[in-house]
Amino acid sequence: MPAAPPECGDADFACFRGSFRTLVSEPVEGMELCAPELELDCVTTDAEGAWQLPGLPKDSDVFLTAEHPDYVATLFPQNTSMDWYAWHKVAVPPFVLETHAERMGEVLDPDRAQLLFLVWEGLNIDGVDTERIEGVLGDLLAPDGDVFYADAIGLASASATATTSSGSGGALNVEPGEGALRLEAPGGPCVDQSFSWAFEPGDPVPVPLRAGFATAIDVLCPLP
């Protein structure tokens, strides 16, 4: 008889949990989350948008994919040492990426990868978002690509030269592969390892990029 699959709370494995919401904080039901590099069953968000995925290797870099017919297919890289934290994600509607591309004079290529990043002050364990960081400069070191910054409402701005009050930005139509993103805030380098794959202080943030997906990362940066 096959062994029962692990559950959240099994000390031998890590477990991610959280929820998906729309831009107006409504729950997203039916979002499918998978760990495509691991032999784990996919899970689907319930009527409250909640999900949990047990059986992850401990203290390891993994990535999850999130797919739903009404939203952008998204990839989340994360080290499982943070499995105590609840991951509350926003489902990105297609018009957001399409508007980014239109504003930057591009057309989205389904055979390329997209990148979205958010720079902020720290953990929002109490459910209240922490301060977004303005003035952060990004440099996509690998593969070669141009970084854009978003305006105050979170849409790409061709005139922005650093992050604004939304603290967000990204890169469009990037060659799939293993990327590297360097982020420098007015208060110093963004070096915290909590919300991405693990990296050494001073090194760029590792960013897995897959065709047809938007990789989404949150990065903690020091305040000025």
C-alpha positions, 0 to 999 in steps of 0.5 A: 500500500503506498505511503500517505502523502505528507501533510502540513505539520510533517516535521520531515518536510516544508509546507507553503500556504497562503491565499490568492486575491484579485486586485480588489481583494476578492478571493480567487478560486480555482488557481492551480499551484504546482511545483513542476520540478518536484514529484508532488500533486498540484493543489487548487485554491478553494472558495476563500482563495486559500491553498497549501502545498506540503511535501517540499524539501526543507531549506531548499530553493524551489519554485511554484507555478500558479495558473488560472484561465483568467489570470497571468501564469505566474512563477514564484521562486522561494526558499523553503526556510520561510515555510512558516510565513503565509504567502498572500498573492495577488492574481495578475489580470492580463491587462496589467502585463499588456499595459506594461508592454503598451507603455514600453512600446513592446508586444508580449512574446509568449515564448519569452519570460516576463519579470515583476518585482516589488521592493518593500520594507519588511514582513507584513505578518499582521496583514498590513502592507509595509512601506514600499521603497522609492528610488531603487535602481534595478539592473538585469544582469542575466539574461540581458534585458532592460528594467522598467519602473512603475508609476504610483498606480503600479503601471510601467512608466517610460519616464521613470528612472527608479522605483516610485511610491508603488515600489514596483517594476520589472522586465519584459520579453526576457530570454528564459533561463536563470536570471540575475537581478541587482537592486540598489536602494537609497539606503543600500543594496537590497540583500535580504534572502527571505522572499526569493531563492537564497543568495549571499549578501552583495550578490544579485537576486537569482531569478528563474525565468520560464517561457510563458510565465511572469516571475514575481518576486518581493525583495526587502530593501533598506529604507533611506 
